[in-house]
């Protein structure tokens, strides 16, 4: 067992010893979802005022709306959320590379067969060069998508990892 696995086991034991919220309903109580980045410097619950059971939190590299679409549809259509809050952040790794850089790293680290598989899948890592434009583009993607009802409130934000503040862009 690795040190990380031991830590999870220990933390789970401590957490579960005082856990009292096992009867929360499956659908989020406040009927909204937050799409944010997987960056370890973001604590969505603390930064965005989310209590356990309030909202769905979807995380992926760069808070990509297109990458999260499957989860958004499940959240809305199966579990009743009615609002989407998209939050990207300063200092995001998605600002630091292009697709070809990622392809090159895969080839260097995993070999030519892995690179060939990546190219066959035509995987787009969805990097972006302008943070606020990426927020606006993802909100526009959701607004223009027939899979998201037009009456769903959508907002786009930037979380500043340096200050902990979140500011609205759209």
C-alpha positions as CSV (number, residue, x, y, z in Angstrom):
1,X,0.0,0.0,0.0
2,X,1.4,3.4,-0.9
3,X,1.6,6.4,1.4
4,X,-1.3,8.1,-0.4
5,X,-3.5,5.0,-0.1
6,X,-2.7,4.8,3.7
7,X,-3.6,8.4,4.0
8,X,-6.9,7.8,2.3
9,X,-7.6,4.9,4.5
10,X,-6.8,6.9,7.7
11,X,-8.7,10.0,6.6
12,X,-11.7,7.8,5.6
13,X,-11.7,6.2,9.0
14,X,-11.6,9.6,10.8
15,X,-14.2,11.2,8.5
16,X,-16.7,8.3,8.7
17,X,-16.4,8.1,12.5
18,X,-18.4,11.4,12.9
19,X,-20.3,11.4,9.5
20,X,-24.0,12.2,9.9
21,X,-25.1,13.2,6.5
22,X,-25.7,9.8,4.9
23,X,-29.4,10.5,4.4
24,X,-28.9,13.4,2.0
25,X,-31.0,13.1,-1.1
26,X,-29.4,12.1,-4.4
27,X,-30.4,15.3,-6.4
28,X,-28.5,18.4,-5.2
29,X,-30.6,20.4,-2.8
30,X,-29.9,23.8,-4.4
31,X,-30.4,22.5,-7.9
32,X,-27.3,23.8,-9.6
33,X,-23.9,22.6,-10.8
34,X,-20.5,24.0,-10.8
35,X,-18.0,23.2,-13.6
36,X,-14.5,24.0,-12.6
37,X,-10.9,22.9,-13.2
38,X,-9.3,19.9,-11.6
39,X,-6.5,22.1,-10.3
40,X,-5.5,21.1,-6.8
41,X,-5.4,24.7,-5.7
42,X,-9.1,25.1,-6.0
43,X,-11.4,24.0,-3.1
44,X,-14.8,24.4,-4.7
45,X,-16.8,23.9,-1.5
46,X,-14.8,26.6,0.4
47,X,-14.3,29.0,-2.5
48,X,-17.9,28.9,-3.8
49,X,-19.9,28.4,-0.6
50,X,-21.0,24.8,-1.4
51,X,-22.2,22.7,1.5
52,X,-22.4,18.9,1.2
53,X,-25.5,18.0,-0.8
54,X,-26.0,21.5,-2.3
55,X,-24.7,21.2,-5.8
56,X,-22.9,18.9,-8.3
57,X,-19.3,19.8,-8.8
58,X,-17.9,18.7,-12.2
59,X,-14.1,18.9,-12.5
60,X,-11.9,18.5,-15.5
61,X,-8.7,19.9,-17.0
62,X,-9.5,23.6,-17.8
63,X,-13.1,23.4,-16.8
64,X,-14.0,22.5,-20.3
65,X,-17.7,22.6,-21.1
66,X,-17.5,20.3,-24.1
67,X,-15.5,17.7,-22.0
68,X,-18.1,18.0,-19.2
69,X,-21.2,17.8,-21.5
70,X,-22.1,14.2,-20.6
71,X,-22.0,15.0,-16.9
72,X,-24.0,18.2,-17.3
73,X,-26.7,16.4,-19.2
74,X,-26.9,13.7,-16.4
75,X,-27.0,16.4,-13.8
76,X,-29.8,18.3,-15.5
77,X,-31.9,15.6,-17.1
78,X,-31.6,12.8,-14.5
79,X,-30.9,14.8,-11.3
80,X,-32.8,18.1,-11.7
81,X,-30.2,20.8,-11.7
82,X,-31.4,24.1,-13.2
83,X,-28.4,26.4,-13.3
84,X,-24.8,26.1,-14.5
85,X,-21.8,28.0,-13.0
86,X,-18.6,27.7,-15.0
87,X,-15.4,28.7,-13.2
88,X,-12.0,28.7,-14.8
89,X,-8.9,30.1,-13.0
90,X,-5.8,32.1,-13.2
91,X,-2.5,30.2,-13.6
92,X,-4.3,27.3,-15.4
93,X,-2.1,24.7,-17.0
94,X,-4.3,24.7,-20.1
95,X,-2.8,28.2,-20.8
96,X,0.7,26.7,-21.0
97,X,0.7,24.4,-24.0
98,X,-0.8,23.5,-27.4
99,X,-2.1,20.1,-28.6
100,X,1.2,19.3,-30.4
101,X,3.1,19.8,-27.1
102,X,0.9,17.2,-25.4
103,X,1.3,14.8,-28.3
104,X,5.0,15.2,-28.2
105,X,5.1,14.5,-24.5
106,X,3.0,11.4,-24.9
107,X,5.4,10.1,-27.6
108,X,8.5,10.9,-25.4
109,X,7.0,9.4,-22.2
110,X,4.9,6.5,-23.5
111,X,6.3,5.7,-26.9
112,X,5.3,5.8,-30.5
113,X,2.4,3.3,-30.1
114,X,0.8,5.5,-27.5
115,X,1.2,8.5,-29.8
116,X,-0.3,6.6,-32.7
117,X,-3.3,5.7,-30.5
118,X,-3.7,9.4,-29.5
119,X,-3.6,10.5,-33.1
120,X,-6.1,7.8,-34.1
121,X,-8.5,9.0,-31.5
122,X,-7.8,12.6,-32.6
123,X,-7.9,13.7,-29.0
124,X,-8.0,17.5,-28.5
125,X,-6.6,18.5,-25.1
126,X,-8.6,21.7,-25.4
127,X,-5.9,24.1,-24.4
128,X,-6.6,27.9,-24.5
129,X,-4.5,31.0,-24.7
130,X,-6.9,33.7,-23.4
131,X,-8.5,32.9,-20.0
132,X,-11.5,35.3,-20.2
133,X,-12.2,34.4,-23.8
134,X,-12.2,30.7,-22.9
135,X,-14.8,31.5,-20.2
136,X,-17.0,33.3,-22.7
137,X,-16.5,30.6,-25.4
138,X,-17.5,27.8,-23.0
139,X,-20.6,29.7,-21.8
140,X,-21.5,30.4,-25.5
141,X,-21.0,26.7,-26.3
142,X,-23.4,25.8,-23.6
143,X,-25.9,28.5,-24.5
144,X,-25.8,27.4,-28.1
145,X,-26.2,23.7,-27.3
146,X,-29.6,22.0,-27.9
147,X,-28.8,19.7,-25.0
148,X,-28.9,22.5,-22.5
149,X,-32.4,24.1,-22.2
150,X,-32.3,27.8,-23.2
151,X,-33.9,29.0,-20.0
152,X,-31.0,27.5,-17.8
153,X,-29.2,30.4,-16.1
154,X,-25.5,30.2,-17.1
155,X,-22.7,32.3,-15.7
156,X,-18.9,32.3,-16.3
157,X,-16.3,33.2,-13.7
158,X,-12.6,33.4,-13.1
159,X,-11.2,32.2,-9.7
160,X,-7.9,33.9,-8.8
161,X,-5.6,31.2,-7.3
162,X,-3.4,34.0,-6.0
163,X,-6.1,35.8,-3.9
164,X,-9.0,33.3,-3.5
165,X,-11.4,35.7,-5.1
166,X,-13.9,34.8,-7.8
167,X,-15.0,37.4,-10.4
168,X,-17.8,37.2,-12.9
169,X,-16.9,37.4,-16.6
170,X,-20.3,36.5,-18.2
